């Protein structure tokens, strides 16, 4: 974390949409890039659900339905995937709740749930100001404030320190309450405290940390509950403990618990203050506790003044949400008007980056020409830009281009005695050549032009010829991953609300597609883009199908629902190297080994870039990039260098946020194109010849064959003489070295489609380098020879069994 003087707060001022009215006592959670806010009060208790998209800076009001809960304040609010739970809170002055509601954010559907009471004891009483924390499939309720009086107008406060455990059902619903038997001294009763749960990555059991709160006076004590042994303890800490406080926020990022704001005791002297000010005041102090070392660090102290309005002003009853490594703060009250003795609420939204962003994915090639690259990389959440760099220290090795050979893939030696018979191609991609993934949707079951004759499109008498390659520098292919989805009835569940809530434009070229939520409880965002992938010859592979982004750490196991056809997920990779006897001169790449320098291509707001030039380093300089607290480089003062044909370039990218430049990605290697060769086939589609049985796990024995089709290269560079399609097959060689794939030709001809039979699929190798997949390659040949291949990985789920057993 940056030093206190280097904290780079940002106030968000350019948002759009219906901004919620200022309030305090509200709660917020995050689902991906969305900050979801519910409840709170200021001149009445709010009952709306507001959502802020941190990527588009847009507020919106989702159209909720179902058992909509009444407005509440100081309630429990937790998020489990795309499910949100609300418990308790104040529903009107003096009247508190102990009701539990569930919101399925994928459909914005509210449902009132009724947990079973504890086997011994009473369920939680109505309360406010309690903590409600989630870990695994359980929520933990601690403390709060109850009203002893049955008359809501006659408030008799009772501080609580009871402890409950709520077991959740998977996906939706709850099991019931229980009262765990705990050991050790229990924390004193309190309300408006915070509780977070943290578990060390390598070892240790999950622990709940309770800090501060109110029990007639503000508290500054820290308590720890081991959730495995149910033992309370009071850990000894180092550093300066924050002032006693209540109505603050606690957020965990990494191994740190960040404490911001709240009510603290008034220690100053001001003879004109009201009685309220004499008792307490709001603070903007900011500290964190290292949960591994139990050491407090003060980032902003109570004594630090902010005359430039460069950080949030003091407040309490606000909300804080961690999205990635960024903390967002919204609203809250900042004190009392002395004359009216009424609450004053803030209306501002702030964020703070707590650490440098993680490394992005490898740079992926979308399109290559003779003197440019169109590249992209996966987005990194909550960043302000990306620094793209390249260097040209790549040895160029031209490979022979035989017009009768199979696709230009380094290290492939085909049987010189065959023309039209099957061949194998080892996979010689190195780890650094594997580009990152962009996900597309490919329509299955749609009509395909030029359906081939079965006999003409298959090669039944396959003979195996293979030769392993070790040099990957000239390997080039476009890679497309196709995910075969389960076809159970659950795939029809739709969440069309997200297309409007996330401000997305959905344009489906072939058929309408409605989004769905995976069983991993993730939200699905659907967009339409034109994608381009290519290879060494400047050919452009265009895929006009619609892009579906599944933002989840786990595998998506539900498909988007289609009215008339089925859908697959495709992941495009591109690793491009030239393949020609022609070796153009390279005036730039003359560095010796060990003298490699990285040059800036530029700083980009989005995750794509068109690269035709780069900036040369001044003499004696190792880097020209200064981001973060220093000014960005002035590129107008630097000399540019154009890219040249047939030259290898290495790319890396780093994300930038308020803390500076993060680590760089893994290196990707591309080469500019050489004119003359055909481009790679595009728009690859896979559909089943006969329908599969509807099973949870679909096995290959249910497949009668698949239909593989593609579009001609957009840049054929002459007449296309033939296409070749290959299938990666199982061999003992692959078992010894899984990274070396062996391919068998399954088609050679002029048609742009072929049938892959069940018998051929029975010999298919399942590649586990990323996710289980069958691998195909397709390439085109003109008078000059074969161009780059489009590689297709047909994703098969997580079943590691052989295709046919």
N, C-alpha and C positions, 0 to 999 in steps of 0.2 A: 504494500500500500504506500502511496506517496506520502511524503512528509506533510505536516499540517499546512505549511505555507504553499505547497504545490498542489493542493486539492483543486481540481478543475471542475467546479460546479457549472451546470448548464441549466438555464431556465428555458422551458419550452414555451414559445410564444406564437408559433405559426400553425397551431392546430386548427382543424375544421370540425364541423358537426355540432350537434347540440351539447354544449358544455354543461355538466351538472352544476347545480347551485352549490355554493360553498357550504361546508358542514363540518361537524366533528363527531366522533364516536362511530364513524363508518368503518368498514373493513374492506380489504382488497386481497385478491389472489391473482396469480399469473397462470395463464395457459398459453404456452409458447410466447408469442410476441404480444399477447393481449393482456391488459390489466383490467380486471373485472371488479367493479365496486358495487357494494350493496349497503343500504341502510344509512344510518347516521341522522343527525338532527341539527336544525338551526331554524327557529321559528316553525317548529313542527317536525315530526319524524318522517324521513324520506322512505318511500317504498319502491322506488324505481331501481332497476338494474342498469348500470351504465358500463360501457366498455370503451376502453381507449386502446387503439392500435398503435403501438410504439414504433412500428415501421412506417406507416403512412401518416402518423400524427393526426389521426382522425378519431373523434368521439362518435359513438352511435348508441342508440337505444334499441336493443334487440326486441323482437316481438315475442315476448314470453307468453306461455300458456300453461294450463294445468292448474294445480293447487297453489296459486300464487300466495306466498306468505304475506302477512301484514308487515308494514314498515317496522324496523327495530333499530336499536342503537346499542353499542357496547355488547355485541353478540359474538358468538363463536363462528368462525368462517374459515373452512379449510378446503383444499382442492386435492382430489385424487384422480389424476389423469384429466378427463374432461367432466368429471363429476364433482360438484361442489355441495358441501354440507353446511347448513346454517343451524345453529342451536342457541336457543335462549335469547337474552337481550331485553331491553326495555321497549315495550310496545306503546306505552303512554306513561305519563308521569306517575310514578309510584306503582305501576303495574308491570310486572316482569313476566317472562315466558320461560317455559321449559319444553317447548315444542321443537321438533326436529324436521327440517325440510331438506329435500335433495333436489338439485338442479342438474339436469343433463344438458350441459352446454352445447353439445353437438346438435341438439334440437331445440334448445332453449325451453325445455319442458320441466316445470316444477312438479314435485310430488311430495305430499306429506307422508312421512314414514313414522311408524310406531314401533320402537324397539321393545323387546321383551324386558320386563323389569329384572333386577338382580335376583338371583336365587335366594339370597338372604339380604334383607334390608330394603329400603325404599329407593325409588329412582331419584335422579337429581331434582331438587326443588327449583322453582323458578328463580332466575338470577340474572344479573348483568355483571359486566367487568370481569368475567372469568377468562381463563385461558383454555383453548381448545386446539390441541396439536395432533398432527397425523404422523404415524410411522407404520409402514407396511399396511396391513389391513385393519388397523386399530386407531381409534381416536382417544386421546387422553384429556380428560376434563379435570381442571383443578381450580378450586377457590371461587371467588366472586362475591357479590353482594346480594343478599336476600332482603325482602321486606317482611318483618315479623307481623305486621298489622294486616288484617284482612281488609281494611279500608285503605284503598289506594291513595286517598287524600291525606291519610295519617301515616306517613312513612316512618317506620321504626327499623333502621338499618341493622343488619346482622352480617358481619364479615364471616366468610367461609374458608375452610381449608380442607374440605372433603375432596376425595380423589376417586374418579370413576374411569372405567375402561369401556369403550364402545366398539364392539366387533362389527366389521362391515362384511357384507356379501360382495362377491366379485362382480364388478360392473355396475350393479344397482341394488339398492336395498341394504338393510342392516340386520344383524342377528339380535343383539340385545346388549343391555348394560350389565356390567359386573363391577364388584367392589374389590379390587385386589387387596390382599393383605400385605402391608408394607412393613419394612424394618427401619429402625433408627428413629431419630427425632424428626417429626413432621414440621414443615415450615409453619410459621404463624399464619392465622387467617389474614386474607388480603383480597383486594380487588384492584383492577386496572394495572395489574402486573403484566409481565410477558413470560412466555414459555416457548422454548425452541427445543428441537430434538436433533442430536448430532451423533454420528457414529464414525469412528476412525476408519479409513479405507482399508488398512492392512489388518488390523486386529481390534479387539475390544467390542464390548456390547453397546447398543444404543443407549444414550443417556439424555434425559430431559433436564434442561437448565431453566430455572425460575429466577427472575431478577426483578427486584423492586416491587412497587405497588403501593397501596394505601391501606392503612388500618388505623384511622384516626390521625396518623402522621405518615409522611412519606418514608419509604424504606429503601435501603441500598444493599440489602443482603442478597447473596447468590446461593442457590440451592441446586443440588444435583440428585437426580433419581436414576439409578441403574434400572433399566426396564427389563432386564433379565432376572436380576436378583430381587427387584423391587425394594432396594435399599436406598433410603434418603441419606445424604451427607452434605456437609457444608465445606466445599473445597477451599483450600488456602490459595489465595491469588497473590500475584506480584503486580507492581505498577500502581498507578493512581486510580482508585475506584471512583466511578462517576458519582456525582451528588445523588442523594436520595431523591427518588422521583416516581411519578405515576403517569399514566396516559402517554407513555413513551412508546417507541416501536423497537423491536428486536428482529433482525434479519440475519440469516446465515448465508454466507457465500464462502465456499471452500471450508476452511477450518476456523473461520472468524465469525463471531456474533457481533453485529454492528448495532449500537444503541444510539438512537437519535431523539432529541427533543424531550418533551414532557413537562410536567409541573415539578418544580424544585422549590425548596424552602427559600424564602426571601431573606437575604443576609445583608442587604444594603440599608442605608438610612435615607428616608425621604419623608419629611414632615407632612407633605401634602398628599401622601398616598391614601387610598381608600383602605378600609379594613381588609378587603380581599387581597390587595397588594401586599399588605403587611404579613399575610400568612404564606403566600406562595406567589410564584411567577413562572412564566413560560421560559424555556431555554432553547437555544439552538446548538447546545454542546453535542459533540459527536465523538464517540469512542468505540473501540472494539476490544473484545476479549478473544485472545487466541485460545481456542478450546483444547488444543493439544498441550500447550504449555501453561495454561491458566494465568496468562499475563495480560493485564490491561494496558492499552495504549490510547492516549488522548490525541485525537486528531484536531478537534476544535474545542477549546476550553470555554468555560462560562465567562471568563474575563476578556476573551478576544472580541473586540468590537468590529463591526462590519459597516464602515461608512460608505462603501461603494456599492452596497446591495449586491455583492458578488456571491452570496450564498443564501439559503432559505432563512428567513427571519425566525425568531423564536416562536414555538408553537407546541400545542399538546392536542391529543385526540385526533391526530392526523393518521394517514395510512402510509405504509412503506411496502414496496414490492421489489423483490429481486428478480430481474430478467437477465439471465446469463450472469455476467459479473458486474452488471449495472444496477444501481439502486434508484428507484423512483419514489418520490415523496409528493403527496397531494393533499392540499387543504389542511384542515385542523383549525383550532382556535388559537389566537395569539394573546389573549388577555381579556380584560373587562373594560368597558367604557366607564369611566369614573362617574359621569353624571347619571347615566341611565342604569348602570350596573347590569348591563346586558352583554352577552357574549359577542365577540368580534371574530369572525372566521376568515381565514386566508383563502384566496382564490387562485393561488399559483401552483404550477406543476414544475418540479425540478428533477434532475437526475444527476448522478455522480458515478463515474467509472471507478471501480475499486481496484482494478488491476489491469495490466495490459491484456489485449485480446489474445485468444489462442491462435495458433497457426491455422490458416485456411487449408483447404484441400489443395492437391496438386493442380497446377494450371492445366486446363483441358482445351484441346484444339477444336474449334468449331469449323473453321475454314482456313485453308492455306492457299496462297497464290505464289507466283514467282518472286514477289517482293513484299509480301505482307502475311500476317497471321491475324485471324479473328479468334480470340481466346476468351475463355471464361473460367470461373472457379466457383465452388459452392459459397453461398453467402455465409458470413459469420454474423451472428446476432449482435445487435447493439454496437455497431461500429460506425465511424464517421467517414471512412474511406479506406482505400487499399493502395499500397505501394507495390508496383510491378517492376521487376528488374529482370535483366537478361545478361548473359555473357556469350561470347562466341568462341570459347575455347573448346570446340568439339572437333575431333579428327574426322575429316571427310573421307569416306571410303566408298568409291563407286563400285557398284556390283554389275555384273553382266546382265544384259536384258535379251533373253532369247525369245524370239517371237513364237516359238513352239512350246515354250515352257509354261508352267502354271503361274499363278499370281506372283508378283515381285515380293518375295519374302526372303529376307537374308538367311543364308545357310541352307536353303532348300535345294537339294540335288535330285532332279527327277530322273526316272528311268529313261535313258536315251533311246531305248528301243521301242517305246510305246508312244502312241498318239491316240488319245481318246480312252485309254484304260485308266484304272484308278491309281491314285498316288497318295502318298502321305506327306504332310508338311509339319515338321516340328515347330512348336511355338517357341520363339526365341525372345519374347519380350522380357526385359529385365524389370525389376521392381520399380525403378525410376521411370520406366516407360509407361507404366499403367496409369492412364489419366483418370481423373476423378469423374464422378457420375452426374449426369443430368437425366432426370426421369421424364419419360414421355409416355403417352398412351398409344398403344397400337390396337387397331380394331381387328378382332378375330371373328370369323364367320361372315365377313362381308364378301361381296362378289369380287372376283379377280379376273382381269382380262387375260386373254391368251392362255387359258388353262391347258397345260401340256398333255400330250398323250402319255399314258403311264409308262408304256414300253420305251418311248423315246426319252423320257426324263429320268430314268433310273439306269444304273449300271450294276447289273446283278452279279456279274462275275468279277468280283473285286479281288485284285491282287495287291498285296501290301509292299510298298517300297518306302523306306524311311532313311533319313540321314539327319543326325542331330547337328544343330548349329550352336555355336557359342557366342558369336558376335551379334549383338542385337542392334547395333547402331543403324543398320539400314532396314530394319523391320518396319513396315508401315501398314496400318489397317485402321479402319473405323470399326468400333465395337459397339454393338447394340444389344442390351440385355432385355429379354422378353420374359415377363413373369407370368407363368401359368397359374391362374387363380382357381381356388375351389369354387364350385358352382352350386353350393347349397342355397336354400331359400334366404338365408340371412343376408346374402349379397344385395338384396333389393332394398334394404333399409337406407333411406335417404336423409340427407340433412341439407336441403336446399337453402336453409337460412344462412349458411355460411357465405354463399356467394354474394349476398347483399351485405352481410355484416362486415366482411373483410374488404369491401370496396373492390371487388374483382370483376373483370369483364370476361364473361364466359361465352366463347364463340366456338361451337363445335362444327367442324367441317362436314362430317358424314352423318352424324346422328347425335341427338341430344344426350348428354351425360349428366347424371346427378351424382353428387359426391356422397361418400359414405364414411363412416368412422370405423377404424380398425378395432380389433378386439383388444389392442394394447391401449385403448382409451385415448387415441390421438385425434386431433382435429385435422381435417383434410382441406387443403386449399386447392382450388382448381383454376387454372389460367389457360389461355391459349397463346402460343407463341409460334413463330416460324424458327425452326432450328436448322443449322447448317453444320455439316461435318464434312471433312474432306481428307485429302491425302496429298501425295507428293506433286501432283501435276496441276494443281490449281483447280481441280474439279470440285464442284460443290455438291454435297449430298444434302438435299432438302427434305425435311419431314414436316408436312403441313398438319400433322395430327396434333391434338390438344395435349398440353402439358398438365400432368397431375403431380403435385408435390406432396409427398407423404413425409411430414416432419415428425419423425419418431425414432427413438433409439432401438426399438424392437422391430421385428419383421411385421409387415402389414399382411394380414391374412384374410382381408375382405376386399373384394373388388368393388369398383364403382359400378352402380347399377345401370344397365343399358336396356332400353325398351326392346330393341330388336337384334342386338348383337352383343358379343361378349368383349371384355376389355382386358388388356394385359398391360403390365408396366414394362417400359423399355428404358434401359439405361445406356446412354451413348457415351462411348469413350473414343478418343482419337489419338493415335500415336503415329506420327507421320515422319517418314524418312524418305529421301529421294532414292530413286532406283534407276540409274542410267549410266551408260558409259561416259556421258559427257560430264566433265568436271569444271564448272566455271571457277574463275579466280575469285579469291576472297581477299579484298584489301584490308579487312579489319582483323580477322581471326588469325593473328600471327603470334599470339602469346605462347611462351614456353610453359611447360608444366610447372606449377607452383607460382606463376605470375598471373593467375586468373583474377580478373576484377569484375565486379558486378556493376552494371550501368543501369541507371534509372530509365525506364520507359515512361513513367509518369505516375501521378497520383490520381486515382479514379474514384468517383463517388459510388458507382455501381460495380457489380461483379463481372463486367465484360469489358473488353478493350480491343480496339483495332490497332494492330501494331505494324507500322511501316517504317518507323524510325526509332532511334533511342539516343540518349544524351551521352556524349563522350565525357569521361572524367578529366578534369584538369590535371596537369602533370603533378605527380606527387600526392594526389588525393586518392584515398581508398573508398570514400563514400561522399555523396553530395546530398544525402537525405537528412534533413533535420525536421522532425515532426514532434508535436506535443507541446511542450512549453516554449520551445524555440520556434522561430519562423520556418515556414516551408521553404525549400530551395527555390531560387529564382531561375526557372528553366530558360527564361528569355536570354540569359547571359551565357548559356552553354551552347556548344556546337552540336548539331545533330548529325547522325549517321544513318543513312538509308540501309534497309535490309537488301541483300543481294541474292540472286537465284542460287539454288543448289547448295545452300550453306546451312550448317547446323547451328542452332541456338538453344541455349538452356534457359529456362524460365523459373522464376520463383516469385511468390507474392506474400505480402504481410498485411495484416489488418491494422488499422489505426483507430484509436479512441482517445479520450481525454487524458489517458496516462501515457500516451506515446505509441511507438511502433511495437507491435508484438513480434513473436518469432516468425521466421519465414517458413513457408510450406516446403514440402519435399520438392525436389527438382524434377521438372519435366523437360524432355528433349524433343525438339521438332526441327525439321529442315524445310526450307523454302522449296518450292516446286520447280521442276524442270519441264518445259513445254513438250508436248508430243504424245504423252501417254494418256490413256483414258482415265477418267475419274472413277471413283468407287461407286458401285450401285447404291441406290438410296431407297428409302421408304420400304424397308423390309417388313413383311407381314408373315405371321404364322397362324394358320387356322387348322382345325382338326378335320380330317376327312369324314369321320363318323363321330357322333356324339359320345362323350364319355359318361360312364355311370356317375351319379351324384354320390360321392363319398367324401368323408372328411379328409382322407389322404388318398389322392388319386395316383394309382400306380400305372406303369407303362403298359401292363398287359391289357388295359382297357382301351389303349390307343390302337386304332386300325391303321394309322398313318397320319402324317401331317402334310399340309400344303404350304410350301415355302415359295413366296413370291417377292419380287423386287421391282423397282423402277430403273430404267437405263440411267447411266451417268448423265448429269446435266452438261458436262463438258467431255464429249466422247473423243475429241481431237481426231476426227476421222470416222470411218465406218467401224462399227462393232462387229467383229468376226465371230465371236462366241463368248459365252459365259461359262464359268465353272463354279460349282458349289461343292463344298467339302464338309465332312462331319468328323469331329474329334472322336476317336474310338479308343476302346480299352486295349491296352497292351501291357506286357510285363515291363516294358521300358518306362511307361508312365508310372507304374507302381513304384519303381525305383527312384524316379525323379518326376514328381507330380507337376512341376513347373514346365516340363517339356511335353507339350501336347503333340500327338500324332494324328494326322488327318487323312481321311480316305475320301477320294472324289466320289460323289454320288450323282453328279450331273455334269454334262458338258454339251452345250448346244446353244442355239440362237434364241430360244424362248426365255422369257423372263419369269419363269416359275417352274417348279418341279414338285413331284411327290416323294416324300421320304417315308418309306414303308416301315411297318412295325418290325420287320426283320432287321432292317438297318438300324432302327432305334434300339433294338436289343443289344447291339454292339457298341452303343454310345458310351463314351466316357463321361462321368459326372465330375465336373470341375468344381473344386471346393476352395479355390483361391480367395473368393469373396463370399458368394452365396451359391448353393448347389445349382448347377446349370449344365445343360447340353450346349455345346459350342458348334456353331456353323461358321463357314467363311464363304463369301461370294465375291467374285471379281470379274472384270470385263477385259477383253482383249481387242486391240486394234492392230493396224499394220505394224506398229512399232513394238508391240508386245503387250503383256499383261500389266494392267495398272494396279493400284492398291486394292486391297480386299476390305470389304465390310464384314466385320466379325459380329456374330449374333450369339448372345448367351441367353438361352431359353430357361429362365429361372424355374426351379422345380420344388421349392419349399425346402424343408429341413430334413427330409427323409434320406438317410444315408445308405439305404439299401440299394443294391444293384437295380438297374432298370427292369430286368426280368429275373425272377427267382423261381 
